[in-house]
Amino acid sequence: MTGERGTRRPGRVLTALLCALTAAGLYGCSDPGPREPSPTPTPAPTTTAPATTAPAPATTTPAPSGLSPLTGLPARPAPVLAVKIDNVAAARPHTGLGAADLVYVEQVEGGVTRLLAVYSSRLPELAGPVRSARESDIALLAPFGRPVLGYSGAQSALNPLLDAAPLHLVSESTAPGAFTRSPDRAAPHNLYLRPERALATDPGAPNARDIGYRFGARPPGGTPVDTSTVRFPAARYTFTWSAADRAWRVAMDGRAARATDTGPLTPETVVVQRVTIRPSAFQDKFGAVSPYTETTGSGTALVLRDGRSYEARWSRPSPSAGTTFTTPAGEPLAFAPGQTWVVLAPRG
């Protein structure tokens, strides 16, 4: 059961209503997994296409009050909780992902991935399995202000950077009451966060704010697609459009992804953000170098929404700035209101 601060799903109905109301404009809302072989070059996402007509062009307008800046759906102002989540096969199915406003996919050692789930609009009872933080998380979370970060720990050399970052850190050692371990899974895949308790450790946490994303009616153009696949050196994600859900069904490594508490994972928008992934100065406990995902700068992206794909460009001029997505012509590119997954994929 989730704690509702606003509404996301029944977001399917709300999405249709909001898009109808905004058809003339966008609204803005101001320890490691198993070792795998060394990373190899990653091909660009592949898509399978079916055909439709495009709607009228849209323009940017200020954010209506009462909407979440992270989903574009009605929600009360609330603080932000980020949770670092395990994503090897032994960690699945996950718990609490369906309630997240945003889910980021990040590459870690061995070419596998971890997830960073961001909550504000509503909270699940549990989220996890929880794993350790990485250096990339610091810059990725900077635009959120000073969010609460739930994680299992970090490499000792990284701790000074985490302590100095604009984050309120919640780990099992600092807030044991905010965590629980499942008797049904073996460590380290059995640690879960209690989001309400995690947020209670920081009563002054700031509310969610504009991080650059825009939500609104479907933009003109785009290419009709049924599926899109993103490959990492040792992980694969496939997003399949479901007209019945009005969302993308997620598959991980060839298997349908689901959450134990809410069922299939179905984001309304998927963003494949092509980024530079380079070696960092840190290593895991096995001696493998941790990759660093650069989310400041600019590059290309693929935005999936409403059964279509849109070529885009992303820009984030500084670590404190939000990330904006635009069309190749420079116009703001709206996401569909609802949950968004951002896959931080290696540049092709």
C-alpha positions as CSV (number, residue, x, y, z in Angstrom):
1,M,0.0,0.0,0.0
2,T,1.3,3.4,-0.8
3,G,1.0,6.7,1.1
4,E,-0.7,9.2,-1.2
5,R,0.5,12.8,-1.2
6,G,-1.1,13.4,-4.6
7,T,-2.1,11.0,-7.3
8,R,0.0,9.4,-10.0
9,R,-1.9,6.3,-10.9
10,P,-5.0,6.9,-11.4
11,G,-2.6,9.1,-13.5
12,R,-3.8,7.4,-16.7
13,V,-7.1,9.2,-16.5
14,L,-5.5,12.4,-15.2
15,T,-3.0,12.4,-17.9
16,A,-5.7,12.3,-20.6
17,L,-7.5,15.2,-18.9
18,L,-4.3,17.3,-18.4
19,C,-3.2,16.7,-22.0
20,A,-6.6,17.8,-23.2
21,L,-6.4,21.0,-21.1
22,T,-2.9,21.8,-22.3
23,A,-3.1,20.7,-26.0
24,A,-2.0,24.2,-27.0
25,G,1.0,24.3,-24.7
26,L,3.5,22.5,-22.5
27,Y,3.4,23.1,-18.8
28,G,6.6,23.2,-16.8
29,C,7.1,22.4,-13.2
30,S,9.1,25.5,-12.0
31,D,27.9,-3.4,-2.2
32,P,28.2,-3.9,-5.9
33,G,26.5,-6.6,-8.0
34,P,28.2,-9.6,-9.4
35,R,31.4,-9.1,-11.4
36,E,31.0,-9.3,-15.1
37,P,33.3,-9.0,-18.1
38,S,34.9,-5.6,-18.9
39,P,32.5,-3.2,-20.6
40,T,32.2,-3.3,-24.4
41,P,31.0,-0.6,-26.8
42,T,27.2,-0.2,-26.5
43,P,25.0,0.0,-29.6
44,A,22.4,2.7,-29.9
45,P,18.9,1.8,-28.7
46,T,16.9,-0.2,-31.3
47,T,13.2,0.3,-32.0
48,T,10.5,-1.6,-33.8
49,A,7.9,0.7,-35.5
50,P,4.3,0.3,-36.6
51,A,2.1,4.8,-37.9
52,T,-0.1,7.7,-36.9
53,T,-0.7,11.4,-37.4
54,A,0.9,14.2,-35.3
55,P,-0.9,16.8,-33.2
56,A,-0.6,20.5,-33.4
57,P,2.7,22.2,-32.2
58,A,3.0,23.1,-28.5
59,T,4.6,26.0,-26.7
60,T,6.0,26.5,-23.2
61,T,3.8,28.0,-20.5
62,P,4.3,28.4,-16.7
63,A,3.5,25.5,-14.5
64,P,0.0,25.4,-13.1
65,S,-0.1,25.4,-9.3
66,G,-0.9,22.1,-7.6
67,L,1.1,19.9,-10.0
68,S,4.2,18.0,-9.1
69,P,7.4,19.3,-10.8
70,L,8.5,15.7,-11.1
71,T,5.4,14.1,-12.7
72,G,3.2,16.9,-14.0
73,L,0.3,15.4,-12.1
74,P,-1.7,16.9,-9.2
75,A,0.2,16.6,-5.9
76,R,0.7,18.4,-2.7
77,P,4.2,20.0,-2.1
78,A,6.4,17.3,-0.4
79,P,10.1,16.6,0.1
80,V,12.2,14.4,-2.1
81,L,13.5,10.9,-1.1
82,A,16.0,9.2,-3.4
83,V,16.7,5.5,-2.8
84,K,19.6,3.5,-4.4
85,I,18.2,0.2,-5.5
86,D,19.8,-3.1,-6.4
87,N,19.2,-4.5,-9.8
88,V,20.9,-7.8,-10.3
89,A,18.6,-10.8,-11.0
90,A,18.7,-11.9,-7.3
91,A,17.3,-8.5,-6.3
92,R,14.1,-8.8,-8.5
93,P,11.2,-8.4,-8.3
94,H,11.7,-5.0,-6.7
95,T,9.4,-3.3,-4.1
96,G,8.2,0.2,-4.3
97,L,9.3,1.2,-7.8
98,G,5.7,1.6,-9.0
99,A,5.2,4.6,-6.6
100,A,8.4,6.5,-7.7
101,D,8.0,9.7,-9.6
102,L,11.3,9.1,-11.4
103,V,13.6,6.1,-11.9
104,Y,17.2,6.6,-13.1
105,V,19.2,3.7,-14.5
106,E,22.9,3.9,-13.9
107,Q,25.8,1.6,-14.9
108,V,28.0,0.3,-12.1
109,E,31.0,-2.1,-11.9
110,G,31.0,-5.0,-14.3
111,G,28.6,-3.3,-16.7
112,V,25.5,-4.2,-14.7
113,T,23.1,-1.5,-13.5
114,R,21.5,0.0,-10.4
115,L,18.4,2.1,-10.0
116,L,17.9,5.4,-8.3
117,A,14.3,5.8,-7.4
118,V,13.0,9.3,-6.6
119,Y,9.9,9.8,-4.5
120,S,7.8,12.9,-3.6
121,S,4.2,12.6,-4.8
122,R,3.6,9.4,-2.9
123,L,5.5,6.9,-0.8
124,P,5.4,3.1,-0.8
125,E,5.5,1.2,2.5
126,L,8.9,-0.3,1.5
127,A,11.4,0.4,-1.2
128,G,14.3,-1.8,-2.2
129,P,16.3,-3.9,-2.1
130,V,18.6,-1.0,-1.1
131,R,22.3,-1.0,-2.1
132,S,25.3,1.3,-1.9
133,A,25.7,4.8,-3.4
134,R,28.2,5.8,-6.1
135,E,29.9,9.1,-6.9
136,S,27.6,9.7,-9.8
137,D,24.6,10.0,-7.4
138,I,26.0,13.2,-6.0
139,A,25.8,15.2,-9.2
140,L,22.7,13.5,-10.4
141,L,20.8,14.5,-7.3
142,A,22.2,18.1,-7.0
143,P,19.2,19.7,-8.9
144,F,16.8,18.4,-6.3
145,G,18.1,20.8,-3.6
146,R,18.9,18.8,-0.5
147,P,17.0,15.5,-0.9
148,V,17.1,12.6,1.5
149,L,19.2,9.7,0.2
150,G,18.5,6.2,1.4
151,Y,21.4,3.8,0.8
152,S,23.1,0.8,2.3
153,G,26.6,2.5,2.6
154,A,29.5,3.4,0.3
155,Q,33.1,2.7,-0.4
156,S,35.1,4.3,2.5
157,A,37.0,6.6,0.2
158,L,33.7,8.0,-1.1
159,N,32.2,8.8,2.3
160,P,33.9,12.3,2.6
161,L,32.3,13.3,-0.7
162,L,28.9,12.1,0.3
163,D,29.2,13.9,3.7
164,A,30.0,17.1,1.9
165,A,27.3,16.8,-0.7
166,P,23.9,18.6,-0.4
167,L,22.2,15.4,0.7
168,H,20.6,14.2,3.9
169,L,22.1,10.7,4.2
170,V,20.1,7.8,5.7
171,S,21.8,4.4,6.0
172,E,21.2,1.4,8.2
173,S,24.0,2.5,10.5
174,T,22.7,6.1,11.0
175,A,19.0,5.3,11.1
176,P,18.4,1.6,11.7
177,G,14.7,2.1,12.4
178,A,14.2,3.3,8.8
179,F,15.3,-0.1,7.5
180,T,14.2,-3.7,7.6
181,R,15.6,-7.0,6.3
182,S,13.5,-9.6,4.5
183,P,13.7,-13.1,5.7
184,D,12.8,-14.3,2.2
185,R,16.1,-13.2,0.6
186,A,19.8,-13.6,1.2
187,A,22.0,-10.7,2.0
188,P,22.9,-8.3,0.4
189,H,19.7,-8.4,-1.5
190,N,17.4,-8.3,1.5
191,L,17.6,-4.7,2.8
192,Y,14.6,-2.5,2.5
193,L,13.9,1.2,3.3
194,R,10.8,2.5,5.1
195,P,10.3,5.8,3.3
196,E,8.1,7.5,5.8
197,R,10.7,6.9,8.6
198,A,13.6,7.9,6.3
199,L,11.9,11.3,5.6
200,A,11.1,11.7,9.3
201,T,14.9,11.9,10.0
202,D,15.0,15.3,8.2
203,P,11.9,17.3,9.2
204,G,13.2,20.4,7.4
205,A,13.8,18.7,4.0
206,P,12.8,21.0,1.1
207,N,9.9,20.2,-1.1
208,A,10.3,19.0,-4.7
209,R,11.3,21.7,-7.1
210,D,11.8,22.3,-10.9
211,I,14.6,20.1,-12.2
212,G,14.1,21.1,-15.8
213,Y,11.6,18.6,-17.0
214,R,8.4,19.7,-18.9
215,F,5.1,17.9,-19.2
216,G,2.3,18.3,-21.6
217,A,0.4,17.1,-24.6
218,R,2.1,14.9,-27.2
219,P,4.4,16.9,-29.4
220,P,4.1,16.9,-33.2
221,G,6.2,14.5,-35.2
222,G,8.0,11.5,-33.7
223,T,8.2,8.0,-35.0
224,P,5.7,5.3,-34.1
225,V,7.4,2.5,-32.2
226,D,6.3,-0.7,-30.5
227,T,9.5,-1.5,-28.6
228,S,12.8,0.1,-27.8
229,T,15.8,-1.7,-26.3
230,V,18.8,-0.2,-24.5
231,R,21.9,-2.3,-23.9
232,F,24.6,-1.9,-21.3
233,P,27.7,-4.1,-21.2
234,A,26.0,-6.7,-18.9
235,A,22.4,-5.5,-18.8
236,R,19.5,-5.0,-21.2
237,Y,16.3,-3.0,-20.9
238,T,13.3,-3.3,-23.3
239,F,10.4,-0.9,-23.2
240,T,7.2,-2.1,-25.0
241,W,4.3,0.2,-25.7
242,S,1.0,-0.9,-24.1
243,A,-2.0,1.0,-25.6
244,A,-4.2,-0.5,-22.8
245,D,-1.9,0.9,-20.1
246,R,-1.1,4.1,-22.1
247,A,2.5,3.4,-20.9
248,W,5.6,1.4,-21.5
249,R,6.0,-2.1,-20.1
250,V,9.5,-2.6,-18.8
251,A,11.6,-5.8,-19.3
252,M,15.0,-6.4,-17.7
253,D,17.4,-8.9,-19.3
254,G,14.5,-10.4,-21.3
255,R,12.0,-10.8,-18.4
256,A,9.0,-8.6,-17.7
257,A,9.7,-6.3,-14.7
258,R,7.3,-6.0,-11.9
259,A,7.1,-4.7,-8.3
260,T,5.9,-6.9,-5.5
261,D,3.4,-4.3,-4.3
262,T,2.1,-2.8,-7.5
263,G,2.6,-5.3,-10.4
264,P,4.1,-4.5,-13.8
265,L,6.4,-1.5,-14.1
266,T,4.8,0.9,-16.6
267,P,6.3,4.4,-16.9
268,E,4.5,6.9,-19.1
269,T,7.7,8.3,-20.4
270,V,11.1,6.7,-21.0
271,V,14.2,8.9,-21.7
272,V,17.3,7.3,-23.1
273,Q,19.8,10.0,-22.2
274,R,23.2,9.3,-23.9
275,V,26.0,10.2,-21.6
276,T,29.7,9.8,-21.1
277,I,30.6,6.9,-18.7
278,R,34.2,7.0,-17.7
279,P,36.4,5.4,-15.0
280,S,36.2,7.1,-11.6
281,A,38.9,7.3,-8.9
282,F,37.0,4.8,-6.8
283,Q,37.0,1.0,-6.7
284,D,34.6,-1.6,-5.3
285,K,35.6,-4.1,-2.7
286,F,36.8,-6.5,-5.4
287,G,39.1,-3.9,-6.9
288,A,37.0,-3.1,-9.9
289,V,37.0,0.5,-11.0
290,S,33.6,2.2,-10.4
291,P,32.3,4.0,-13.5
292,Y,31.3,7.6,-13.3
293,T,28.3,8.8,-15.3
294,E,28.6,12.4,-16.4
295,T,25.2,14.1,-16.3
296,T,26.5,17.7,-16.7
297,G,27.0,19.0,-20.2
298,S,25.0,18.2,-23.2
299,G,24.2,15.4,-25.7
300,T,21.5,13.5,-27.5
301,A,18.6,11.6,-26.2
302,L,15.6,9.5,-27.3
303,V,12.3,10.3,-25.6
304,L,9.6,7.6,-25.7
305,R,6.0,8.6,-25.0
306,D,2.5,7.8,-26.3
307,G,3.8,5.0,-28.5
308,R,6.3,7.3,-30.3
309,S,10.0,8.1,-30.2
310,Y,11.4,11.6,-30.4
311,E,15.0,12.5,-31.1
312,A,16.1,15.1,-28.6
313,R,19.0,17.0,-27.1
314,W,19.7,17.4,-23.4
315,S,21.5,20.2,-21.7
316,R,22.6,20.8,-18.2
317,P,25.2,23.6,-18.0
318,S,26.2,23.2,-14.3
319,P,25.9,20.6,-11.5
320,S,23.3,22.8,-9.7
321,A,21.2,23.3,-12.9
322,G,18.4,21.1,-14.0
323,T,18.4,19.1,-17.3
324,T,16.3,20.4,-20.2
325,F,15.3,18.3,-23.2
326,T,14.6,19.9,-26.6
327,T,13.8,19.0,-30.1
328,P,16.6,19.2,-32.7
329,A,15.1,22.6,-33.6
330,G,15.5,23.8,-30.0
331,E,11.9,23.6,-28.9
332,P,11.1,22.3,-25.4
333,L,10.1,18.6,-25.6
334,A,7.3,17.6,-23.2
335,F,7.2,14.4,-21.3
336,A,3.8,12.6,-20.7
337,P,2.5,13.4,-17.3
338,G,3.2,10.5,-14.9
339,Q,6.2,8.4,-14.1
340,T,9.4,8.9,-16.1
341,W,12.4,6.5,-16.4
342,V,15.7,8.1,-17.4
343,V,18.1,5.5,-18.7
344,L,21.7,6.9,-18.5
345,A,23.0,5.0,-21.5
346,P,26.6,5.1,-22.8
347,R,27.1,7.2,-25.8
348,G,27.1,5.1,-29.0
